[in-house]
Structures are given as structure tokens and as C-alpha cells.
Amino acid sequence: MRAVAVTLWAVAALMGVHQCTPSSSEIHTIIVNLSSKNISSVPRNLPPCTEALDLSQNNIHKLGHEDFQVTTHLRFLNLSWNVLEDIDPETFHPTPLLESLDLSHNQLQNLSDQRYLLLALNLRDLDLTFNMFHTMTLGVEFHSLTKLERLGLGAKIIRVEDFINITDVHLQTLTLRLENLTAYESGSLSDVQAEKVSIGLTNKPTDRNLIADALLMFDKVELMGMNINGYHSYLVELVKEKRAVNTTHLYLTNMAITWEHLTNTINALLQSPIIHLSTSDVAIHIPPSIDTPGRNTSHTKSFSARRAGVVSFFFSLEALCNFFINMPVERLAMTETSIIHMTCPKSPSGILQLDFSDCALTDTVFSRVEQQVTVECTTLNKVNILVLRGNNLRCLQTLSKRVQNMISLRHLDLSLNSLVYSGQECHWPPNIVHLNLSSNGLSESVFSCLPNGTASLDLQNNQISTVPETLLALDSLLALDLSANRLRDLPVCTGFPHLKYLLLGENSLHAPSVSFLETCPVLQVLDAGRNPFTCTCGLRGFRDLGAGTGLGSGHSAIQVLHWPGAYRCSYPEAWRNSTLEGFQIPEISCNVGLLATAILCPAVAIIIIMVTLCHHLDVPWYLGMIWQWTRAKHRARNQQVRPEELEGVVFHAFVSYSQHDADWVKGQLLPNLEGSGGGLHICRHERDFVPGKTIVENIIQCVERSRRCVFVLSHHFVRSEWCHYELYFASHQRLTRGSDSVILVLLEPLPQYMIPSKYYQLKAMMGRHTYLEWPQDRGKHRLFWANLRAALQADLPTAPVRDDMDE
């Protein structure tokens, strides 16, 4: 009954508030814990919304009709371990919703006068154990508790018709704590309608008739507190006397018993009609040193022992294990018991299910050593369910050998151990369908040590970081649980093509590749919640999968469990804790082609526009001219000309041109170079040749007396012999004065093929040096003359002297 009360209080903690809307000044409270506060009465300032109230272990003597006036929503009330003597009949009038009432360990004295129960018609749990009731006579008020499911009582005397007022109340459990029982009339429990009766024994002769009535009248019976010094043998006597037994489930709890009495009791009960026999919290005295004979047949189908312990250090563990493993039952369970080994049955066993959860078993389980050779168990070949959860198992391949002869085994639970796999060959029985390897230390290598026929595989809470693509095919695998591992991406299903259920919660999935799921053609359910998702472009496919549009029409629909609440962004910071369903990112940010198109198309358009404008506005020509002007200025500023190099130089430039181009030279060139805007001294043959000298002598003299030579190039220039001579002598002069002593002015387009071969020097200079082109657009003339003047500008030591003929 105490366990039930604890459960109810836990349930109360999870319940919500109903029909209670407190004002802003009220405290919104569901559970109030005032246990062990040394209070003597119910506080008057309880919150109105209180649903669960714990007033246990205080000094409350009495309950009045106004004690719970404000707690109209009260459903769970614990008043145990007080000194209650009196409860006002109107106490629970304000609490019509009350479902659980614990009044145990108080000083109430009369079970036939509990009138306060008339106003607690919704009670489902009522505990009145460990009070000062003399007789078990229940008052008429118990008749109104039609919803009661669990009732706890205790008294010194039990007589026939004491329970007549609960004849119509159908209980789930009746708990009778009768440690102080002095008298029991046989047949007193006949008026009780309960699925289960739990009896705290006195270990006195009064137990005999009480146990007999319980075994006769109830389907489920729990006998608590059998003591080594008591008359617990009454149970064995009753069974051996073949008294009528209608009980199918017998629970023996909180026992202190010798090994001899325990085995005698079990052997006797195996021959009774009891189908399910359970023991719990058993302290075994005088444990065995040799094997104890057991039964070969029984009516009992299942036996379980929970929290059994041996009160001795010297005994034979093998003898103790042999008794239990050789029991003629179909289901055997020993849980929460510190046994380090379990033997193998001596003969073929009929056991179908074995459960050794939460013990201390090691890798030697079921085996034995003979002459230093390990002998495997061969007598458990009917076992189809084996549970070894929560032990000290360490080597997976060794465990496969321990169970290899269990040819009927279909369900194997090895969870909550310390299993690892070292790569050796495994030897599993052929029919395993369900395998639980959760909460171990297994890595991805475990996929090389799995039964081929496994349909359901639980590998959650291990150290698996990837699922190998090349592994032994698990063609029968339908469900795979890889939760709480170290996976960084979705696994491929090449090794298990029939997989329908895939659980991947609590891994390290950042941006799962949905394309991997295309290898899972029949996948129906996927759980990938509680992962640290990175909400970037790579996650859009998985988000679409959760929304039901992730895979193409050729793939069956996949149900994503816990969507969208369990799927939240962990990065970037702006999206942290946002659901994937609400995560949005523009298409252009994720589509490289679209992004490139969005960038390149405007860029190409701008380039085309710029090229068109440049071509239309002759921007390249202007840039070229500016560049040449800048170079000329820079060269003139940085070039250091020694005085001896300018000795005899009187002209800035000697102009060589064809007579057909004389009009341009006289009309354009000379005015812009010699005029007020130029200030240069130009030498030309018509004006500055010395009469009487040969033409060649004049050419040589003019070239030598000029700092630069300007050649006006045209179709006529390349046809003139004298222009050729002038170019020839100037090219030689260039060797002494540098490459910038010759300036080419292209008066009109002059393709290379139109230049005669004898002008090879001109071809070479045009190929290596920049020349100035005469622009046809008058708007460009100023920049042309600025470039030419910048190229010719220099400080000369002497001014030119004209001959008399020229004057």
C-alpha cells in the first residue's frame, strides 16, 4: 500500500490544474509539501489551487470541518504518521474531488465509525493501516465507496461479516497489515471482492486459517513478512494437505528464511495449482554447500526471484544456481540479485524464457570448465527469450558462443553491459530475430558480428560514428535503433534493403544528406530528433523531408517522428532553438547556378555596355594617349641627361616626312610645336638644310644636331628614297642616344604588308615601340599635341642659328 501511495504522489506531480483560475494575488500551486514541519493542525493559508497535499509526519490530533475549506481542488491527501484520533464528519465536504487518502500510522480507533467517508465518494485509494482498530468491522459508510480500487486495513480481530459493507465494492487490491492480529475466524474474507489481497503475516498460528482463506478466495495473493522463526511452514502444510487452492499468482515478499525451508516451500508450491510464483526481498540463511533435490514436474509456469540475498560468505554458488536453473518451469527470472554466474541445466530443460536482469553475471554465464577446457551449454535449446540486461558482460564474441546452442532463441537482450567487439568471428544461433545491444561500448565494427536473421536491432547509446557500407547483409532487418550514438550523417541502407524503421535521435547530425535515404526504398518511419542541426543550405533537403516533400514521387512517404518540436537549429546563432519547420533561406543563396547567373548576367551586361561606350567614345585611344603622355613626363622628369650628350644639339627634333605630306607638317605640326603653345625648335629639310652640302651630309648634320627624330609615316613616306636615308641615319643615331630618340607619328593606317622590305628597321621599330596615331576626330587633336610635345620637351644648351640663305 505504501508503494501505491508513492506512485499516486508521483502521478499527482505530473497532473495539471483543472477548473482553477487564480487571481493575480493567489499563488498558482499544485503540490504542497508540509511533511515533517511539526505542525499540530492543518494550516489555514493553503493555496486554493492545491491538488496534492502532504501533511505526513506531524503532530495533528484532529481534523475539523473547516480545515480544507479553501482547497476545493484537492485530490491527493497524505496524513500518515500523525496522531489523529478524531475526524469531523464534515471534514471532506469542501473536497469532492478527493481521490487518494492516506491515514496510516495514526491513532484512529473505530472502523465502524468513519463517517467522514460519506463525503469522500470519489475515493479510489484509502489507507487505514497501522491504526488502533480493535476489530475489522467496517461501518456502513464503506458501502458508499463504490469507486474504491485500493484499500488498506489493519485490526487485532477479524470475524465473519466484518467486510459485509464492502461486498459490492470491487477492489483491485486489499492490503491487510495484520502484524498485531490475535484472532481470525475462518471464512471472514468471503465478503471481499478483490483481484489481489496482500497480507502482512504475524508468523503465529493465526496465519494458518488466514492463508487458507486467501488461497481459496483470491486469484492473486501476496504474503509479506515470513520469518525464519515463524510458522511459515503453514503454507507448505496447506499445500501438502491438498486444501482447495484457487490462487494462480502467489507473491512471497520480505522474507527471512533458511535455504532448506525456502526450497521445501518452492518444491511444494510447484505441485500446487499456482501458475505464477514470485519472491521478492528474500534473505537466505544457511545457504547450500551441496546440490538440493528439486522437482522434475510442476503445474507452475513461471518463477521469479527479485532482490534475493545470501546471509553468509561460505556456500556453494553452483549448488544454489543449480536448484533454480533446473526448476521445471517455462519462465525463470532472477533479477536485482548479486549472482556472478549461472550454471547450465544438467538435462534438457523445458525453460522458454530466462531473465537475469540487473545481476552481476560475467562472460562465463552458462558455461563450465572441464580439464581446462570451456564447455558450452547445450541443454537450453528451447529458450526463445533471454534477458541479460544490466550485468558485467564484456566480450560480444564470447557471448555469441555462450548462446550458440540455444537454437530456439529469438529474443536476446544484452543491454546495459560493458560489451565491446574485438573483431573475432561470432557464433550466433540461427533464429535470433530481436537483438538489444543498447547502452554498451560498441563501435561500428559491431556490424561484423550480428546474427543474419535479425529483424529488430537496438544499438542505441553506444560509440557508433558511422554505418559501414560494406558489411554482412542483414536482409531481414526491419527496425534499427541508433539513437544516442556519434553519427554525423544518415546511414545508407545497402546492407539492409528492407529497413522500415530507423531511429537516429540524439546523435551529431548537423546537415543530414537526404540522398542517402534513396538507398532505403521501403523506409516508413524516421526519428532524427534532438540533434544539433546546422541551419544552412545543406539542411533544406532534410527540412523538406520533415514537411513531407523531401523525396521524389518514386519513393514511398516517410513519417518523421516528433516533427517539428524535436528538430531545432543549433547554428547559426540567429536561428538557435528555432524549429526546422520555421527555418527559411532564399533559393538564390543555395543554388550555385542561380547565384552565378544572378551575378554574371549583370556583370556581363555592364561589361558589354562599357565596351560599347568605350568603343563609341574612343576611350582606348584616350587611355593610350594619356598613358604615353604620362610615360613621357615621367621619363623627362627622371632621365638624367649629361651635358656632353647634348653638345652640338640645337633642335628638339628633326622632322622627316614625304613631300606629299608637307601640307600637314606646315599646317599642323609646326604651328603646334613651334608656336606659342609649343616653344620647340624643329629642324626640317626645306628650311634647315645648308646649301652647298650634299643631301646626305645635310641629313646626317640635322640628325646629329637634333635631340630626337620625328618620322611622319604614311604611304608616301615608305615610297620616298630620301625618307629611307633619313630613317637609316636616325636609327644609327638611336644607338648612341637611346631608343626614345626616335618618335613615330602615324599619319594614316599603315599595315605591315605595305611597308617595303628595305624598311625592315621601320618594321622593327613599329613592332617594339609605341607610336602616335593622328586622330581624325578634331576633339582628340589637343591630347595628341600634348603627348607629342611632352615627348619632345627638353632643355637645350644653345639655340639654333639660321644660315644667311634662310634669313
Disulfide bonds with the S-S distance in Angstrom:
Cys20-Cys49 1.92
Cys344-Cys377 1.99
Cys426-Cys449 1.67
Cys493-Cys520 1.73
Cys535-Cys569 1.75
Cys537-Cys590 2.19
